[in-house]
Amino acid sequence: MIIGAAMSATSKTLAGMLLGKLFVGTGMGLGPPVAALYVTEVSPAFVRGTYGSLVQIATCLGIMGALLVGIPVKDIAD
């Protein structure tokens, strides 16, 4: 995801930006489920569901935070 973000930010062409977005999208698609699976596998049985739920809640809050940050930025021309 970091490589994709760097590619999108520094690219001078549309193809480079789209390739960076592909990397970021792939990371966002694979990251949260793998993190949730890892957390539930290594946590003790009596808190397994709680930890798995907290990972999902953190993912949703992160998406909402990114959307809120984007609200004032949408009016910037360049």
All heavy atoms as TSV, in Angstrom:
chain	resi	resn	atom	element	x	y	z
A	1	MET	N	N	0.818	-1.187	0.000
A	1	MET	CA	C	0.000	0.000	0.000
A	1	MET	C	C	0.864	1.252	0.000
A	1	MET	O	O	0.509	2.231	-0.638
A	1	MET	CB	C	-0.930	-0.001	1.207
A	1	MET	CG	C	-2.047	-1.010	1.070
A	1	MET	SD	S	-3.194	-1.228	2.431
A	1	MET	CE	C	-2.927	0.069	3.536
A	2	ILE	N	N	1.971	1.210	0.714
A	2	ILE	CA	C	2.856	2.379	0.757
A	2	ILE	C	C	3.496	2.611	-0.608
A	2	ILE	O	O	3.603	3.757	-1.066
A	2	ILE	CB	C	3.922	2.201	1.856
A	2	ILE	CG1	C	3.248	2.192	3.223
A	2	ILE	CG2	C	4.985	3.284	1.778
A	2	ILE	CD1	C	4.161	1.821	4.362
A	3	ILE	N	N	3.898	1.550	-1.257
A	3	ILE	CA	C	4.491	1.684	-2.594
A	3	ILE	C	C	3.469	2.257	-3.565
A	3	ILE	O	O	3.771	3.137	-4.373
A	3	ILE	CB	C	5.027	0.325	-3.083
A	3	ILE	CG1	C	6.219	-0.110	-2.232
A	3	ILE	CG2	C	5.416	0.385	-4.554
A	3	ILE	CD1	C	6.662	-1.525	-2.477
A	4	GLY	N	N	2.229	1.781	-3.501
A	4	GLY	CA	C	1.176	2.295	-4.372
A	4	GLY	C	C	0.880	3.757	-4.115
A	4	GLY	O	O	0.665	4.533	-5.049
A	5	ALA	N	N	0.863	4.150	-2.844
A	5	ALA	CA	C	0.621	5.555	-2.519
A	5	ALA	C	C	1.756	6.432	-3.032
A	5	ALA	O	O	1.523	7.521	-3.562
A	5	ALA	CB	C	0.460	5.713	-1.017
A	6	ALA	N	N	2.982	5.958	-2.893
A	6	ALA	CA	C	4.126	6.724	-3.396
A	6	ALA	C	C	4.085	6.826	-4.919
A	6	ALA	O	O	4.388	7.881	-5.493
A	6	ALA	CB	C	5.431	6.084	-2.940
A	7	MET	N	N	3.701	5.739	-5.563
A	7	MET	CA	C	3.601	5.774	-7.029
A	7	MET	C	C	2.526	6.764	-7.476
A	7	MET	O	O	2.732	7.520	-8.429
A	7	MET	CB	C	3.281	4.381	-7.573
A	7	MET	CG	C	4.434	3.419	-7.541
A	7	MET	SD	S	3.960	1.771	-8.111
A	7	MET	CE	C	3.539	2.098	-9.798
A	8	SER	N	N	1.383	6.746	-6.827
A	8	SER	CA	C	0.307	7.663	-7.199
A	8	SER	C	C	0.692	9.115	-6.955
A	8	SER	O	O	0.345	9.996	-7.729
A	8	SER	CB	C	-0.959	7.329	-6.411
A	8	SER	OG	O	-1.477	6.088	-6.793
A	9	ALA	N	N	1.400	9.365	-5.867
A	9	ALA	CA	C	1.752	10.735	-5.515
A	9	ALA	C	C	2.843	11.313	-6.407
A	9	ALA	O	O	2.859	12.517	-6.664
A	9	ALA	CB	C	2.188	10.795	-4.057
A	10	THR	N	N	3.757	10.478	-6.874
A	10	THR	CA	C	4.893	10.991	-7.635
A	10	THR	C	C	4.792	10.768	-9.134
A	10	THR	O	O	5.671	11.200	-9.873
A	10	THR	CB	C	6.200	10.349	-7.129
A	10	THR	OG1	O	6.117	8.933	-7.299
A	10	THR	CG2	C	6.437	10.684	-5.668
A	11	SER	N	N	3.746	10.136	-9.585
A	11	SER	CA	C	3.621	9.814	-11.000
A	11	SER	C	C	3.322	11.054	-11.829
A	11	SER	O	O	2.566	11.936	-11.425
A	11	SER	CB	C	2.513	8.781	-11.195
A	11	SER	OG	O	2.339	8.525	-12.565
A	12	LYS	N	N	3.899	11.094	-13.005
A	12	LYS	CA	C	3.654	12.197	-13.937
A	12	LYS	C	C	2.669	11.787	-15.031
A	12	LYS	O	O	2.230	12.607	-15.817
A	12	LYS	CB	C	4.967	12.636	-14.597
A	12	LYS	CG	C	6.034	13.060	-13.622
A	12	LYS	CD	C	5.736	14.404	-13.040
A	12	LYS	CE	C	6.908	14.846	-12.204
A	12	LYS	NZ	N	6.549	15.635	-11.078
A	13	THR	N	N	2.329	10.500	-15.101
A	13	THR	CA	C	1.435	10.008	-16.143
A	13	THR	C	C	0.198	9.375	-15.521
A	13	THR	O	O	0.203	8.969	-14.358
A	13	THR	CB	C	2.141	8.963	-17.020
A	13	THR	OG1	O	2.455	7.821	-16.220
A	13	THR	CG2	C	3.412	9.526	-17.644
A	14	LEU	N	N	-0.836	9.260	-16.318
A	14	LEU	CA	C	-2.068	8.631	-15.868
A	14	LEU	C	C	-1.856	7.145	-15.608
A	14	LEU	O	O	-2.373	6.592	-14.633
A	14	LEU	CB	C	-3.172	8.842	-16.904
A	14	LEU	CG	C	-4.515	8.193	-16.584
A	14	LEU	CD1	C	-5.113	8.790	-15.324
A	14	LEU	CD2	C	-5.464	8.331	-17.755
A	15	ALA	N	N	-1.073	6.487	-16.460
A	15	ALA	CA	C	-0.831	5.053	-16.292
A	15	ALA	C	C	-0.113	4.760	-14.974
A	15	ALA	O	O	-0.447	3.790	-14.277
A	15	ALA	CB	C	-0.013	4.517	-17.462
A	16	GLY	N	N	0.855	5.594	-14.610
A	16	GLY	CA	C	1.556	5.408	-13.338
A	16	GLY	C	C	0.643	5.605	-12.149
A	16	GLY	O	O	0.715	4.874	-11.159
A	17	MET	N	N	-0.243	6.595	-12.245
A	17	MET	CA	C	-1.178	6.837	-11.151
A	17	MET	C	C	-2.166	5.675	-11.023
A	17	MET	O	O	-2.486	5.233	-9.921
A	17	MET	CB	C	-1.930	8.139	-11.371
A	17	MET	CG	C	-2.716	8.564	-10.155
A	17	MET	SD	S	-3.361	10.223	-10.273
A	17	MET	CE	C	-4.871	9.924	-11.129
A	18	LEU	N	N	-2.632	5.162	-12.139
A	18	LEU	CA	C	-3.564	4.038	-12.093
A	18	LEU	C	C	-2.895	2.769	-11.563
A	18	LEU	O	O	-3.520	1.998	-10.833
A	18	LEU	CB	C	-4.156	3.790	-13.479
A	18	LEU	CG	C	-5.111	4.867	-13.992
A	18	LEU	CD1	C	-5.549	4.556	-15.413
A	18	LEU	CD2	C	-6.298	5.014	-13.078
A	19	LEU	N	N	-1.641	2.564	-11.894
A	19	LEU	CA	C	-0.920	1.409	-11.359
A	19	LEU	C	C	-0.746	1.544	-9.851
A	19	LEU	O	O	-0.908	0.570	-9.103
A	19	LEU	CB	C	0.453	1.268	-12.035
A	19	LEU	CG	C	1.266	0.035	-11.659
A	19	LEU	CD1	C	0.526	-1.232	-12.068
A	19	LEU	CD2	C	2.627	0.099	-12.303
A	20	GLY	N	N	-0.448	2.746	-9.383
A	20	GLY	CA	C	-0.361	2.981	-7.945
A	20	GLY	C	C	-1.688	2.733	-7.256
A	20	GLY	O	O	-1.755	2.139	-6.178
A	21	LYS	N	N	-2.783	3.173	-7.884
A	21	LYS	CA	C	-4.110	2.937	-7.306
A	21	LYS	C	C	-4.443	1.446	-7.285
A	21	LYS	O	O	-5.129	0.976	-6.378
A	21	LYS	CB	C	-5.169	3.716	-8.083
A	21	LYS	CG	C	-5.104	5.206	-7.811
A	21	LYS	CD	C	-6.159	5.950	-8.568
A	21	LYS	CE	C	-7.526	5.748	-8.026
A	21	LYS	NZ	N	-7.841	6.422	-6.788
A	22	LEU	N	N	-3.959	0.705	-8.268
A	22	LEU	CA	C	-4.154	-0.747	-8.272
A	22	LEU	C	C	-3.449	-1.391	-7.082
A	22	LEU	O	O	-4.018	-2.254	-6.405
A	22	LEU	CB	C	-3.640	-1.352	-9.580
A	22	LEU	CG	C	-3.716	-2.871	-9.676
A	22	LEU	CD1	C	-5.158	-3.323	-9.818
A	22	LEU	CD2	C	-2.882	-3.360	-10.834
A	23	PHE	N	N	-2.228	-0.956	-6.798
A	23	PHE	CA	C	-1.497	-1.495	-5.646
A	23	PHE	C	C	-2.186	-1.143	-4.329
A	23	PHE	O	O	-2.304	-1.979	-3.438
A	23	PHE	CB	C	-0.057	-0.976	-5.621
A	23	PHE	CG	C	0.843	-1.606	-6.645
A	23	PHE	CD1	C	2.049	-1.022	-6.963
A	23	PHE	CD2	C	0.502	-2.776	-7.294
A	23	PHE	CE1	C	2.898	-1.584	-7.894
A	23	PHE	CE2	C	1.337	-3.358	-8.222
A	23	PHE	CZ	C	2.538	-2.756	-8.528
A	24	VAL	N	N	-2.640	0.090	-4.216
A	24	VAL	CA	C	-3.326	0.504	-2.988
A	24	VAL	C	C	-4.630	-0.272	-2.826
A	24	VAL	O	O	-4.955	-0.744	-1.736
A	24	VAL	CB	C	-3.583	2.030	-2.993
A	24	VAL	CG1	C	-4.490	2.432	-1.847
A	24	VAL	CG2	C	-2.274	2.786	-2.911
A	25	GLY	N	N	-5.376	-0.430	-3.897
A	25	GLY	CA	C	-6.630	-1.167	-3.835
A	25	GLY	C	C	-6.435	-2.628	-3.476
A	25	GLY	O	O	-7.209	-3.203	-2.704
A	26	THR	N	N	-5.385	-3.232	-4.027
A	26	THR	CA	C	-5.082	-4.621	-3.690
A	26	THR	C	C	-4.708	-4.742	-2.214
A	26	THR	O	O	-5.158	-5.661	-1.524
A	26	THR	CB	C	-3.929	-5.147	-4.575
A	26	THR	OG1	O	-4.310	-5.012	-5.943
A	26	THR	CG2	C	-3.627	-6.598	-4.272
A	27	GLY	N	N	-3.911	-3.820	-1.730
A	27	GLY	CA	C	-3.543	-3.834	-0.313
A	27	GLY	C	C	-4.741	-3.619	0.599
A	27	GLY	O	O	-4.874	-4.269	1.632
A	28	MET	N	N	-5.629	-2.719	0.209
A	28	MET	CA	C	-6.830	-2.473	1.018
A	28	MET	C	C	-7.778	-3.658	0.973
A	28	MET	O	O	-8.518	-3.904	1.914
A	28	MET	CB	C	-7.549	-1.211	0.533
A	28	MET	CG	C	-6.852	0.069	0.909
A	28	MET	SD	S	-6.593	0.270	2.665
A	28	MET	CE	C	-8.249	0.326	3.270
A	29	GLY	N	N	-7.773	-4.383	-0.115
A	29	GLY	CA	C	-8.636	-5.552	-0.205
A	29	GLY	C	C	-8.105	-6.743	0.566
A	29	GLY	O	O	-8.863	-7.549	1.107
A	30	LEU	N	N	-6.793	-6.870	0.636
A	30	LEU	CA	C	-6.184	-8.014	1.313
A	30	LEU	C	C	-5.828	-7.741	2.770
A	30	LEU	O	O	-5.843	-8.657	3.589
A	30	LEU	CB	C	-4.898	-8.425	0.579
A	30	LEU	CG	C	-5.073	-9.034	-0.800
A	30	LEU	CD1	C	-3.714	-9.271	-1.443
A	30	LEU	CD2	C	-5.848	-10.329	-0.726
A	31	GLY	N	N	-5.519	-6.513	3.101
A	31	GLY	CA	C	-5.037	-6.186	4.443
A	31	GLY	C	C	-6.003	-6.455	5.578
A	31	GLY	O	O	-5.684	-7.192	6.515
A	32	PRO	N	N	-7.187	-5.860	5.567
A	32	PRO	CA	C	-8.095	-6.050	6.707
A	32	PRO	C	C	-8.519	-7.496	6.969
A	32	PRO	O	O	-8.502	-7.925	8.126
A	32	PRO	CB	C	-9.300	-5.169	6.350
A	32	PRO	CG	C	-8.733	-4.117	5.463
A	32	PRO	CD	C	-7.663	-4.803	4.672
A	33	PRO	N	N	-8.872	-8.287	5.953
A	33	PRO	CA	C	-9.233	-9.680	6.274
A	33	PRO	C	C	-8.064	-10.487	6.827
A	33	PRO	O	O	-8.242	-11.297	7.741
A	33	PRO	CB	C	-9.703	-10.269	4.945
A	33	PRO	CG	C	-10.014	-9.124	4.077
A	33	PRO	CD	C	-9.148	-8.000	4.540
A	34	VAL	N	N	-6.871	-10.257	6.302
A	34	VAL	CA	C	-5.701	-10.986	6.796
A	34	VAL	C	C	-5.385	-10.558	8.225
A	34	VAL	O	O	-5.064	-11.392	9.076
A	34	VAL	CB	C	-4.494	-10.779	5.854
A	34	VAL	CG1	C	-3.222	-11.324	6.452
A	34	VAL	CG2	C	-4.767	-11.426	4.509
A	35	ALA	N	N	-5.497	-9.271	8.523
A	35	ALA	CA	C	-5.246	-8.791	9.886
A	35	ALA	C	C	-6.270	-9.359	10.861
A	35	ALA	O	O	-5.910	-9.795	11.962
A	35	ALA	CB	C	-5.276	-7.262	9.919
A	36	ALA	N	N	-7.527	-9.385	10.470
A	36	ALA	CA	C	-8.563	-9.937	11.342
A	36	ALA	C	C	-8.338	-11.427	11.578
A	36	ALA	O	O	-8.496	-11.924	12.700
A	36	ALA	CB	C	-9.943	-9.691	10.744
A	37	LEU	N	N	-7.965	-12.152	10.540
A	37	LEU	CA	C	-7.698	-13.584	10.687
A	37	LEU	C	C	-6.508	-13.827	11.606
A	37	LEU	O	O	-6.549	-14.701	12.481
A	37	LEU	CB	C	-7.441	-14.212	9.314
A	37	LEU	CG	C	-7.127	-15.687	9.294
A	37	LEU	CD1	C	-8.336	-16.492	9.738
A	37	LEU	CD2	C	-6.694	-16.115	7.914
A	38	TYR	N	N	-5.456	-13.040	11.450
A	38	TYR	CA	C	-4.272	-13.199	12.293
A	38	TYR	C	C	-4.606	-12.919	13.759
A	38	TYR	O	O	-4.212	-13.675	14.650
A	38	TYR	CB	C	-3.153	-12.274	11.814
A	38	TYR	CG	C	-1.937	-12.303	12.702
A	38	TYR	CD1	C	-1.070	-13.386	12.660
A	38	TYR	CD2	C	-1.672	-11.263	13.582
A	38	TYR	CE1	C	0.039	-13.434	13.483
A	38	TYR	CE2	C	-0.573	-11.298	14.409
A	38	TYR	CZ	C	0.289	-12.384	14.351
A	38	TYR	OH	O	1.372	-12.424	15.168
A	39	VAL	N	N	-5.335	-11.839	14.001
A	39	VAL	CA	C	-5.675	-11.475	15.377
A	39	VAL	C	C	-6.520	-12.556	16.025
A	39	VAL	O	O	-6.304	-12.931	17.175
A	39	VAL	CB	C	-6.387	-10.100	15.410
A	39	VAL	CG1	C	-7.037	-9.845	16.749
A	39	VAL	CG2	C	-5.401	-8.992	15.102
A	40	THR	N	N	-7.496	-13.093	15.309
A	40	THR	CA	C	-8.341	-14.129	15.905
A	40	THR	C	C	-7.607	-15.439	16.100
A	40	THR	O	O	-7.946	-16.208	17.000
A	40	THR	CB	C	-9.601	-14.370	15.058
A	40	THR	OG1	O	-9.223	-14.699	13.718
A	40	THR	CG2	C	-10.485	-13.147	15.043
A	41	GLU	N	N	-6.593	-15.704	15.311
A	41	GLU	CA	C	-5.839	-16.947	15.474
A	41	GLU	C	C	-4.883	-16.899	16.662
A	41	GLU	O	O	-4.653	-17.906	17.316
A	41	GLU	CB	C	-5.053	-17.277	14.204
A	41	GLU	CG	C	-5.906	-17.750	13.055
A	41	GLU	CD	C	-6.563	-19.091	13.330
A	41	GLU	OE1	O	-5.946	-19.965	13.961
A	41	GLU	OE2	O	-7.725	-19.259	12.903
A	42	VAL	N	N	-4.300	-15.746	16.942
A	42	VAL	CA	C	-3.295	-15.679	18.003
A	42	VAL	C	C	-3.871	-15.244	19.348
A	42	VAL	O	O	-3.184	-15.326	20.362
A	42	VAL	CB	C	-2.121	-14.738	17.624
A	42	VAL	CG1	C	-1.420	-15.229	16.377
A	42	VAL	CG2	C	-2.585	-13.316	17.457
A	43	SER	N	N	-5.120	-14.800	19.377
A	43	SER	CA	C	-5.692	-14.338	20.645
A	43	SER	C	C	-6.257	-15.512	21.441
A	43	SER	O	O	-6.627	-16.537	20.874
A	43	SER	CB	C	-6.785	-13.308	20.385
A	43	SER	OG	O	-7.826	-13.875	19.626
A	44	PRO	N	N	-6.337	-15.366	22.751
A	44	PRO	CA	C	-6.929	-16.423	23.579
A	44	PRO	C	C	-8.410	-16.625	23.232
A	44	PRO	O	O	-9.087	-15.713	22.762
A	44	PRO	CB	C	-6.785	-15.893	25.004
A	44	PRO	CG	C	-5.800	-14.795	24.929
A	44	PRO	CD	C	-5.819	-14.264	23.539
A	45	ALA	N	N	-8.894	-17.816	23.481
A	45	ALA	CA	C	-10.249	-18.173	23.062
A	45	ALA	C	C	-11.323	-17.312	23.703
A	45	ALA	O	O	-12.333	-16.993	23.069
A	45	ALA	CB	C	-10.506	-19.643	23.372
A	46	PHE	N	N	-11.141	-16.873	24.938
A	46	PHE	CA	C	-12.208	-16.142	25.614
A	46	PHE	C	C	-12.363	-14.698	25.138
A	46	PHE	O	O	-13.361	-14.051	25.441
A	46	PHE	CB	C	-12.017	-16.184	27.146
A	46	PHE	CG	C	-10.802	-15.472	27.641
A	46	PHE	CD1	C	-10.888	-14.167	28.082
A	46	PHE	CD2	C	-9.575	-16.116	27.674
A	46	PHE	CE1	C	-9.757	-13.511	28.555
A	46	PHE	CE2	C	-8.455	-15.468	28.144
A	46	PHE	CZ	C	-8.535	-14.165	28.583
A	47	VAL	N	N	-11.392	-14.163	24.396
A	47	VAL	CA	C	-11.516	-12.802	23.854
A	47	VAL	C	C	-11.416	-12.781	22.331
A	47	VAL	O	O	-11.319	-11.717	21.736
A	47	VAL	CB	C	-10.442	-11.861	24.454
A	47	VAL	CG1	C	-10.699	-11.587	25.908
A	47	VAL	CG2	C	-9.054	-12.395	24.225
A	48	ARG	N	N	-11.465	-13.922	21.711
A	48	ARG	CA	C	-11.255	-14.020	20.263
A	48	ARG	C	C	-12.272	-13.208	19.475
A	48	ARG	O	O	-11.916	-12.463	18.558
A	48	ARG	CB	C	-11.304	-15.485	19.854
A	48	ARG	CG	C	-10.860	-15.731	18.447
A	48	ARG	CD	C	-10.632	-17.193	18.216
A	48	ARG	NE	N	-9.444	-17.598	18.968
A	48	ARG	CZ	C	-9.210	-18.834	19.372
A	48	ARG	NH1	N	-10.070	-19.780	19.133
A	48	ARG	NH2	N	-8.114	-19.111	20.030
A	49	GLY	N	N	-13.534	-13.322	19.806
A	49	GLY	CA	C	-14.566	-12.577	19.083
A	49	GLY	C	C	-14.452	-11.082	19.289
A	49	GLY	O	O	-14.677	-10.295	18.371
A	50	THR	N	N	-14.091	-10.682	20.492
A	50	THR	CA	C	-13.938	-9.262	20.784
A	50	THR	C	C	-12.804	-8.661	19.973
A	50	THR	O	O	-12.958	-7.587	19.364
A	50	THR	CB	C	-13.657	-9.057	22.283
A	50	THR	OG1	O	-14.714	-9.658	23.028
A	50	THR	CG2	C	-13.558	-7.590	22.621
A	51	TYR	N	N	-11.673	-9.328	19.926
A	51	TYR	CA	C	-10.541	-8.801	19.170
A	51	TYR	C	C	-10.838	-8.760	17.672
A	51	TYR	O	O	-10.483	-7.807	16.983
A	51	TYR	CB	C	-9.288	-9.628	19.423
A	51	TYR	CG	C	-8.664	-9.428	20.781
A	51	TYR	CD1	C	-7.623	-10.229	21.196
A	51	TYR	CD2	C	-9.109	-8.445	21.641
A	51	TYR	CE1	C	-7.042	-10.059	22.442
A	51	TYR	CE2	C	-8.543	-8.268	22.885
A	51	TYR	CZ	C	-7.509	-9.078	23.284
A	51	TYR	OH	O	-6.937	-8.900	24.504
A	52	GLY	N	N	-11.491	-9.788	17.166
A	52	GLY	CA	C	-11.859	-9.786	15.750
A	52	GLY	C	C	-12.807	-8.653	15.418
A	52	GLY	O	O	-12.691	-8.007	14.371
A	53	SER	N	N	-13.758	-8.388	16.320
A	53	SER	CA	C	-14.699	-7.286	16.100
A	53	SER	C	C	-13.995	-5.939	16.161
A	53	SER	O	O	-14.320	-5.025	15.397
A	53	SER	CB	C	-15.801	-7.321	17.150
A	53	SER	OG	O	-16.543	-8.505	17.032
A	54	LEU	N	N	-13.033	-5.792	17.067
A	54	LEU	CA	C	-12.311	-4.521	17.174
A	54	LEU	C	C	-11.515	-4.209	15.916
A	54	LEU	O	O	-11.406	-3.041	15.521
A	54	LEU	CB	C	-11.400	-4.531	18.395
A	54	LEU	CG	C	-12.110	-4.465	19.740
A	54	LEU	CD1	C	-11.096	-4.584	20.886
A	54	LEU	CD2	C	-12.908	-3.189	19.875
A	55	VAL	N	N	-10.973	-5.236	15.267
A	55	VAL	CA	C	-10.255	-5.012	14.008
A	55	VAL	C	C	-11.218	-4.488	12.945
A	55	VAL	O	O	-10.907	-3.542	12.210
A	55	VAL	CB	C	-9.552	-6.308	13.539
A	55	VAL	CG1	C	-9.021	-6.163	12.131
A	55	VAL	CG2	C	-8.439	-6.684	14.485
A	56	GLN	N	N	-12.394	-5.073	12.867
A	56	GLN	CA	C	-13.380	-4.624	11.884
A	56	GLN	C	C	-13.869	-3.208	12.189
A	56	GLN	O	O	-14.047	-2.394	11.280
A	56	GLN	CB	C	-14.556	-5.595	11.850
A	56	GLN	CG	C	-14.185	-6.978	11.391
A	56	GLN	CD	C	-13.631	-6.998	9.973
A	56	GLN	OE1	O	-14.106	-6.262	9.109
A	56	GLN	NE2	N	-12.623	-7.804	9.743
A	57	ILE	N	N	-14.077	-2.907	13.460
A	57	ILE	CA	C	-14.515	-1.563	13.845
A	57	ILE	C	C	-13.422	-0.537	13.510
A	57	ILE	O	O	-13.710	0.551	13.003
A	57	ILE	CB	C	-14.892	-1.521	15.337
A	57	ILE	CG1	C	-16.177	-2.309	15.569
A	57	ILE	CG2	C	-15.035	-0.083	15.835
A	57	ILE	CD1	C	-16.511	-2.544	17.025
A	58	ALA	N	N	-12.175	-0.883	13.770
A	58	ALA	CA	C	-11.073	0.034	13.449
A	58	ALA	C	C	-10.984	0.275	11.945
A	58	ALA	O	O	-10.720	1.400	11.510
A	58	ALA	CB	C	-9.759	-0.534	13.978
A	59	THR	N	N	-11.228	-0.757	11.149
A	59	THR	CA	C	-11.217	-0.591	9.695
A	59	THR	C	C	-12.317	0.369	9.254
A	59	THR	O	O	-12.080	1.283	8.454
A	59	THR	CB	C	-11.394	-1.952	9.005
A	59	THR	OG1	O	-10.344	-2.826	9.404
A	59	THR	CG2	C	-11.377	-1.809	7.498
A	60	CYS	N	N	-13.515	0.187	9.778
A	60	CYS	CA	C	-14.632	1.069	9.419
A	60	CYS	C	C	-14.378	2.500	9.867
A	60	CYS	O	O	-14.669	3.449	9.124
A	60	CYS	CB	C	-15.921	0.546	10.027
A	60	CYS	SG	S	-16.474	-0.989	9.288
A	61	LEU	N	N	-13.837	2.686	11.066
A	61	LEU	CA	C	-13.530	4.030	11.545
A	61	LEU	C	C	-12.442	4.691	10.697
A	61	LEU	O	O	-12.476	5.904	10.454
A	61	LEU	CB	C	-13.122	3.997	13.011
A	61	LEU	CG	C	-14.242	3.697	14.001
A	61	LEU	CD1	C	-13.677	3.576	15.413
A	61	LEU	CD2	C	-15.315	4.752	13.938
A	62	GLY	N	N	-11.471	3.919	10.243
A	62	GLY	CA	C	-10.436	4.457	9.366
A	62	GLY	C	C	-10.994	4.925	8.036
A	62	GLY	O	O	-10.611	5.982	7.517
A	63	ILE	N	N	-11.932	4.164	7.476
A	63	ILE	CA	C	-12.566	4.571	6.221
A	63	ILE	C	C	-13.383	5.837	6.433
A	63	ILE	O	O	-13.335	6.773	5.617
A	63	ILE	CB	C	-13.434	3.428	5.669
A	63	ILE	CG1	C	-12.541	2.266	5.217
A	63	ILE	CG2	C	-14.306	3.906	4.513
A	63	ILE	CD1	C	-13.298	1.002	4.886
A	64	MET	N	N	-14.132	5.893	7.525
A	64	MET	CA	C	-14.921	7.091	7.809
A	64	MET	C	C	-14.025	8.306	8.036
A	64	MET	O	O	-14.333	9.411	7.586
A	64	MET	CB	C	-15.818	6.857	9.020
A	64	MET	CG	C	-16.977	5.939	8.722
A	64	MET	SD	S	-17.982	5.452	10.127
A	64	MET	CE	C	-18.080	6.890	11.125
A	65	GLY	N	N	-12.893	8.111	8.711
A	65	GLY	CA	C	-11.949	9.205	8.914
A	65	GLY	C	C	-11.381	9.724	7.607
A	65	GLY	O	O	-11.242	10.932	7.414
A	66	ALA	N	N	-11.064	8.810	6.691
A	66	ALA	CA	C	-10.542	9.229	5.390
A	66	ALA	C	C	-11.586	10.004	4.604
A	66	ALA	O	O	-11.261	10.989	3.922
A	66	ALA	CB	C	-10.089	8.009	4.599
A	67	LEU	N	N	-12.835	9.595	4.703
A	67	LEU	CA	C	-13.901	10.341	4.022
A	67	LEU	C	C	-14.087	11.725	4.630
A	67	LEU	O	O	-14.300	12.705	3.901
A	67	LEU	CB	C	-15.205	9.555	4.094
A	67	LEU	CG	C	-15.245	8.269	3.257
A	67	LEU	CD1	C	-16.511	7.484	3.557
A	67	LEU	CD2	C	-15.153	8.584	1.784
A	68	LEU	N	N	-13.989	11.829	5.945
A	68	LEU	CA	C	-14.126	13.139	6.595
A	68	LEU	C	C	-12.976	14.072	6.242
A	68	LEU	O	O	-13.173	15.278	6.092
A	68	LEU	CB	C	-14.239	12.970	8.104
A	68	LEU	CG	C	-15.556	12.380	8.604
A	68	LEU	CD1	C	-15.485	12.111	10.106
A	68	LEU	CD2	C	-16.714	13.297	8.278
A	69	VAL	N	N	-11.773	13.526	6.111
A	69	VAL	CA	C	-10.628	14.352	5.719
A	69	VAL	C	C	-10.808	14.851	4.291
A	69	VAL	O	O	-10.411	15.962	3.945
A	69	VAL	CB	C	-9.319	13.540	5.861
A	69	VAL	CG1	C	-8.164	14.224	5.168
A	69	VAL	CG2	C	-9.003	13.323	7.319
A	70	GLY	N	N	-11.446	14.045	3.452
A	70	GLY	CA	C	-11.635	14.425	2.055
A	70	GLY	C	C	-12.663	15.511	1.826
A	70	GLY	O	O	-12.687	16.122	0.754
A	71	ILE	N	N	-13.523	15.776	2.804
A	71	ILE	CA	C	-14.583	16.778	2.595
A	71	ILE	C	C	-14.001	18.174	2.339
A	71	ILE	O	O	-14.356	18.800	1.344
A	71	ILE	CB	C	-15.573	16.776	3.780
A	71	ILE	CG1	C	-16.408	15.502	3.738
A	71	ILE	CG2	C	-16.473	18.007	3.730
A	71	ILE	CD1	C	-17.303	15.315	4.946
A	72	PRO	N	N	-13.105	18.713	3.181
A	72	PRO	CA	C	-12.591	20.051	2.872
A	72	PRO	C	C	-11.615	20.064	1.696
A	72	PRO	O	O	-11.413	21.108	1.086
A	72	PRO	CB	C	-11.898	20.483	4.169
A	72	PRO	CG	C	-11.600	19.243	4.893
A	72	PRO	CD	C	-12.634	18.249	4.491
A	73	VAL	N	N	-11.038	18.939	1.370
A	73	VAL	CA	C	-10.039	18.893	0.299
A	73	VAL	C	C	-10.681	18.915	-1.083
A	73	VAL	O	O	-10.054	19.306	-2.051
A	73	VAL	CB	C	-9.156	17.627	0.486
A	73	VAL	CG1	C	-8.150	17.454	-0.620
A	73	VAL	CG2	C	-8.451	17.678	1.820
A	74	LYS	N	N	-11.943	18.556	-1.188
A	74	LYS	CA	C	-12.593	18.438	-2.499
A	74	LYS	C	C	-12.680	19.760	-3.234
A	74	LYS	O	O	-12.803	19.774	-4.455
A	74	LYS	CB	C	-13.971	17.824	-2.358
A	74	LYS	CG	C	-14.958	18.730	-1.665
A	74	LYS	CD	C	-16.323	18.125	-1.576
A	74	LYS	CE	C	-17.165	19.105	-0.793
A	74	LYS	NZ	N	-18.506	19.057	-1.002
A	75	ASP	N	N	-12.609	20.882	-2.531
A	75	ASP	CA	C	-12.722	22.184	-3.164
A	75	ASP	C	C	-11.386	22.741	-3.638
A	75	ASP	O	O	-11.358	23.795	-4.266
A	75	ASP	CB	C	-13.379	23.173	-2.206
A	75	ASP	CG	C	-14.814	22.775	-1.896
A	75	ASP	OD1	O	-15.475	22.191	-2.778
A	75	ASP	OD2	O	-15.274	23.045	-0.770
A	76	ILE	N	N	-10.287	22.063	-3.374
A	76	ILE	CA	C	-8.976	22.533	-3.813
A	76	ILE	C	C	-8.804	22.198	-5.293
A	76	ILE	O	O	-8.967	21.061	-5.702
A	76	ILE	CB	C	-7.859	21.898	-2.967
A	76	ILE	CG1	C	-8.014	22.299	-1.503
A	76	ILE	CG2	C	-6.485	22.297	-3.507
A	76	ILE	CD1	C	-7.051	21.616	-0.579
A	77	ALA	N	N	-8.471	23.205	-6.089
A	77	ALA	CA	C	-8.406	23.008	-7.541
A	77	ALA	C	C	-7.201	22.163	-7.952
A	77	ALA	O	O	-7.314	21.277	-8.780
A	77	ALA	CB	C	-8.343	24.367	-8.236
A	78	ASP	N	N	-6.027	22.426	-7.408
A	78	ASP	CA	C	-4.842	21.687	-7.819
A	78	ASP	C	C	-4.362	20.829	-6.704
A	78	ASP	O	O	-3.294	20.430	-6.582
A	78	ASP	CB	C	-3.748	22.641	-8.284
A	78	ASP	CG	C	-4.132	23.332	-9.580
A	78	ASP	OD1	O	-4.847	22.733	-10.381
A	78	ASP	OD2	O	-3.710	24.492	-9.759
